Amino acid sequence: MSFSAFHEQKFRGSFDFPVEFHYVEKGHPKYEMPFHWHTEFEFVLVLDGCFKLSLDGNEIALKKGDVALIPGNVVHGGNPENCIYECIVLDIPCLLGENKVCKNQLYDILNSRSATINKYSAGCKINRLADGMFEAMEKEYLGYELTVEGLLLQILGELIKDNCYSNVQDTANYSKRTYQLKKALEFIHTNFNRTITLSELADESGMSPKYFCRFFKEMVNRTPIDYLNFYRIERACQVIAQGDKSITEIALDCGFGDLSYFIKTFKKHKGISPKQYQKSIK
């Protein structure tokens, strides 16, 4: 099953160093994190404020100094609150190449298993190692690529040593709920620019509208319609940042048939009007 609409299929970094780094603060077009997934591992470091991160429906509260580990193929999204954070996304198989050391354990972590611990607070070993990776990615000093690769190997070694991963496929209910969530998100991310009904979303997930609303709220911590509007506004912010369309055009392209409703919804999610946001980006 291909969930291409919200499955990030982009090349990370460069061919020789497939690692991507992001510094995100308020006003960044991707400040809030819509639900999505990718095959690569991701680390999130909170520099200030707090960040509510959801991993396959399980919410984790991150505060300043905390590091989150997001395994590949996990549906994740988040709500930052007065937050500054950084992300590192790594294509580990490409980065490590033909590394044969602990091949079976690495295969378990990267392919069929998921981390049992996703939050690492300041002071613990994995947090310190991850913090070193973020510092190297930020400063890009001579040889920083080797530093990042070495620290990543140490983190993987700690995960293997402490057996910090489990076979999520053993839980049939987990697999089914994740599949249903991906179906709903795929439909929203593919059709956000047109009118979407609750019945359509429920049908995509194979549920009744009533049960689907409860299920979606449990997994995403938003109602389906609230998430749809949130995603539309996030897409609008990305288009505004490109700077080549009018506010009216952006509203229509993002599924808002009424300009005043678009402005009202934008203010609700961003605290400022689209025009003010446009000026702040410039």
C-alpha positions in Angstrom: 0.0 0.0 0.0 1.5 3.4 -1.0 0.6 6.4 1.1 2.5 8.7 -1.2 0.5 11.9 -0.4 2.1 12.3 3.0 5.0 9.9 2.7 8.0 12.2 2.3 9.9 10.8 -0.7 12.8 13.2 -0.9 16.5 12.7 -1.0 18.2 13.7 2.2 21.3 15.7 2.2 23.8 14.7 -0.5 24.6 11.3 -2.1 27.7 11.0 0.1 26.1 12.3 3.2 22.4 11.6 3.3 21.6 13.6 6.4 19.2 16.6 6.6 19.2 19.3 9.3 16.5 21.8 10.1 16.4 24.7 12.6 12.8 25.7 13.3 11.4 28.6 15.2 8.1 30.5 15.2 7.4 32.0 11.8 9.0 29.1 10.0 6.7 27.8 7.2 6.9 24.3 8.8 6.8 25.4 12.4 3.9 23.1 13.2 4.4 19.5 12.2 1.5 18.0 10.2 1.2 14.2 10.5 3.4 12.4 8.0 5.8 9.5 7.8 9.1 8.6 6.1 11.4 5.6 6.0 14.3 7.5 7.6 15.1 7.9 11.3 14.5 11.3 12.7 15.9 13.1 15.9 14.2 16.1 17.4 15.9 18.4 19.9 14.0 21.0 21.8 16.1 24.1 22.3 13.4 26.2 24.0 9.7 25.9 25.0 7.8 22.7 24.7 6.7 20.3 22.0 3.9 17.8 22.0 5.0 15.0 19.7 2.6 12.3 18.6 3.9 8.9 17.4 1.3 6.6 16.0 -1.3 8.1 18.3 0.9 8.1 21.5 1.7 11.6 22.7 5.1 12.6 24.2 5.7 15.9 25.9 9.1 17.3 25.2 10.7 20.2 27.1 13.9 22.2 26.7 16.9 19.8 26.3 14.8 16.7 25.5 15.6 14.6 22.5 13.0 12.5 20.7 13.9 9.5 18.5 11.4 8.8 15.7 11.8 5.4 14.0 11.2 5.0 10.3 7.6 4.4 9.0 6.0 5.9 12.1 3.2 8.4 11.6 4.2 11.5 13.5 3.2 15.1 14.0 3.6 17.7 16.6 2.4 21.0 18.2 5.2 23.3 19.4 4.4 25.8 22.1 6.6 28.9 22.1 9.2 26.5 20.9 12.5 26.4 19.1 13.6 23.0 17.9 16.0 21.2 15.5 15.5 18.1 13.5 18.0 15.7 11.9 16.6 13.2 9.4 19.0 10.3 8.4 18.9 7.7 5.7 20.8 5.2 7.9 21.2 2.4 5.3 22.7 4.8 2.8 24.9 6.5 5.4 26.3 3.3 6.8 26.6 1.6 3.4 28.0 -1.9 3.5 28.7 -1.9 7.3 28.5 -5.6 8.3 28.9 -5.0 12.1 25.8 -6.2 14.0 24.0 -6.5 10.7 21.1 -8.5 12.0 20.5 -6.2 15.0 20.6 -3.1 12.7 18.2 -4.8 10.3 15.8 -5.4 13.2 15.9 -1.7 14.2 15.7 -0.3 10.7 13.1 -2.5 9.1 10.8 -4.5 11.3 11.0 -2.9 14.7 10.4 0.3 16.5 12.1 1.9 19.5 10.5 1.2 22.8 11.9 4.5 24.3 11.3 7.6 22.2 12.2 10.4 24.7 15.7 11.0 26.1 16.0 13.7 28.7 19.1 15.8 29.3 21.9 13.9 31.0 21.3 10.4 29.7 23.9 8.9 27.3 21.8 8.9 24.1 20.7 12.5 24.8 24.4 13.5 25.0 25.3 11.6 21.8 22.4 13.1 19.9 23.3 16.6 21.2 26.7 16.1 19.7 25.2 15.3 16.4 23.1 18.4 16.4 26.1 20.5 17.3 28.1 19.0 14.4 25.3 19.5 11.9 24.8 23.1 13.0 28.5 24.1 12.9 29.6 22.0 9.9 33.2 22.2 10.9 35.9 20.3 8.9 35.1 16.5 9.3 31.7 17.0 10.9 30.3 14.3 8.7 32.5 11.7 10.4 31.5 13.0 13.8 27.8 12.6 13.0 28.3 9.1 11.6 30.4 8.1 14.6 27.8 9.4 17.1 25.0 7.7 15.2 26.8 4.4 15.5 27.2 4.9 19.2 23.5 5.6 19.6 22.6 2.5 17.6 25.0 0.6 19.8 23.2 1.8 22.9 19.8 0.8 21.5 21.1 -2.7 20.7 22.9 -3.0 24.1 19.7 -2.1 26.0 17.4 -4.0 23.6 15.4 -0.7 23.1 13.3 -1.9 20.2 10.3 -4.2 19.8 8.5 -5.9 16.9 5.4 -3.7 16.4 4.1 -6.2 13.8 3.3 -8.6 16.7 0.4 -6.4 17.7 -2.4 -6.8 15.1 -4.5 -4.0 16.6 -1.6 -1.6 16.4 -1.0 -2.5 12.8 -4.7 -2.1 11.9 -5.1 1.3 13.6 -1.9 2.7 12.0 -3.1 1.5 8.6 -6.5 3.2 9.1 -4.9 6.4 10.2 -2.6 6.4 7.2 -5.6 5.9 4.9 -7.4 8.9 6.4 -4.3 11.1 6.3 -3.5 10.1 2.7 -7.0 11.2 1.7 -6.8 14.5 3.5 -3.3 15.3 2.1 -4.4 14.4 -1.4 -7.7 16.1 -1.5 -7.2 19.1 0.9 -7.8 21.5 -2.0 -11.5 20.5 -2.4 -14.5 20.0 -0.2 -14.1 16.8 1.9 -16.9 15.3 3.9 -16.7 13.4 7.2 -18.4 10.5 5.4 -15.7 10.3 2.8 -13.0 10.2 5.5 -14.8 7.5 7.5 -15.3 5.4 4.3 -11.6 5.6 3.5 -10.8 4.2 6.9 -13.6 1.6 6.8 -15.5 3.0 9.8 -18.8 4.7 10.6 -18.6 8.5 10.9 -19.3 8.4 14.6 -16.5 5.8 15.4 -14.1 7.5 13.0 -14.4 10.8 14.8 -13.5 9.2 18.1 -10.7 7.2 16.6 -9.1 10.2 14.8 -9.3 12.4 17.9 -7.5 9.6 19.9 -4.8 9.2 17.3 -4.2 12.8 16.3 -5.6 14.8 19.2 -7.7 16.9 16.8 -11.1 16.4 15.2 -11.0 15.4 11.5 -12.3 18.8 10.3 -9.9 20.7 12.6 -7.0 18.7 11.3 -8.1 19.3 7.7 -8.2 23.0 8.2 -4.9 22.9 10.1 -3.3 21.1 7.2 -4.8 23.5 4.7 -3.3 26.5 6.6 0.1 24.7 6.8 0.1 24.3 3.1 -1.0 27.9 2.6 2.0 29.0 4.7 4.3 27.1 2.5 2.8 28.7 -0.6 3.0 32.2 0.9 6.7 31.6 1.7 7.3 31.0 -2.1 5.9 34.5 -2.7 4.4 34.1 -6.2 0.6 34.1 -5.5 -2.0 36.4 -4.1 -3.8 35.7 -0.9 -7.0 35.0 -2.8 -5.3 32.5 -5.1 -3.7 30.8 -2.1 -7.1 30.5 -0.3 -8.7 28.9 -3.4 -5.8 26.6 -4.0 -5.9 25.3 -0.4 -9.6 24.4 -0.4 -11.1 27.6 1.0 -14.0 28.8 -1.2 -14.6 31.8 1.0 -11.7 34.4 1.5 -13.1 35.7 4.8 -13.3 32.2 6.2 -9.7 31.5 5.1 -8.5 34.7 6.9 -10.5 33.7 10.0 -9.1 30.2 10.0 -5.6 31.4 9.4 -5.8 33.8 12.4 -7.1 30.9 14.5 -4.1 28.7 13.8 -1.3 31.3 13.3 -2.5 34.2 15.5 -2.0 36.7 12.6 -3.6 37.4 9.3 -2.2 35.9 6.0 -1.0 39.4 5.0 0.8 39.9 8.3 2.4 36.4 7.9 3.4 37.3 4.3 5.1 40.4 5.6 6.9 38.5 8.3 8.2 36.0 5.9 9.6 38.7 3.6 
